[in-house]
Amino acid sequence: SGLARATFELFAGMIEFGMSRSLTGIVTVTDLRMERILRRANWPLQRVGNVEMIGTTQAVAGMLEVSLHALACVKEACGLEERVLWAPVPLAAA
């Protein structure tokens, strides 16, 4: 995919952390370049609006799925097998 392993680890860590907090998605505004990176990492942004100019940047709002399926897709795209976070702790246990 042309992405660094650290990129996949970052995305997997975001999903793991979100799951540890019982999130189902992450809403974000990002530029089109990052949207392409997310797609190449097999974690596609689900757009919730049209492309808008923010200064000189083309940006889009969207939602990133947080689930076991999304985690498996990102990990498979890079061949990650281990957990990225050492031990995500749910808020109820903290």
N, C-alpha and C positions, 0 to 999 in steps of 0.2 A: 504493500500500500504506500510505501515511501514515507511512512511516519516512524518516528523514533519510538522505541519501546517505552520510554518515559511518558509519552503522550497517552499510550494505551493504559499505563499504570495510573496516570492521573484520572482518566475517565472512569476506569474500573473503581478507583478509590472514591470518586464522587458518587457512583452508584451504590457502592457498599455503605458509605456513610449515610446516604439518603435512606437506604433500606433500614439501617440501624435506628433511624429516626421516624420510621413508618411513613416516609414520603412515597408518593406514587409518581411524582413528576417534578421537574425543575423548570420553572418559567424563566426565560432569559431573552435578552436582546443582544444580538451578535451581528458581526459583519458577515458578508457573504463568503469571505475567505474561510472564516471559522466554520461556517455551515458546511463547506466542502470538506474540511478536515474531519468534522464529526461524521459525515457520511462515509468517508474513507475508513474511519475507525469502526464502522458498522453500528453507529449510534445516531441515526438520523434525527434531525430537528423536525418536529411536526409544526409547520408554520401556522400561526394564528392571525396573520395579517399580511399585508402587501409589503414589498420592499420600499423603504423610505430612506431619504437622504438625511443623514445626521452630520452636519458639517460637510466634509468631503467624502464621507464614508457611506456606502450603501449598506443599510442594516435591515434586519428582519426580526420580528418577535416570534417566539416559538416555545414549544414545550419539549423537554427531553424526558423520555420514559425512565422511571426508576423501578426496576423489577428484576427478578431472577432471569427472565428472558433477555432483557437488555444487557445484563451483566454477562450472560453466556455469549451473546453476540459479540461484545467488545473483546472478551477474553479469547474467543475463537479466532477473531480476526488477527490476533497477534501471537496466539499460541500460549497465552498465559494460563498456567494451571493452578498456581497458588493464590491465596488470598493476598490482597494488596495491603489492607489495613491489618494491624496485628490483632485487634480484638474490638470490633465495633460494639459499643454498649448501648442498648436501648435506653431512652430517657427514663423509663419506669424503673430501671435497675440502678440508675445513677444516684 
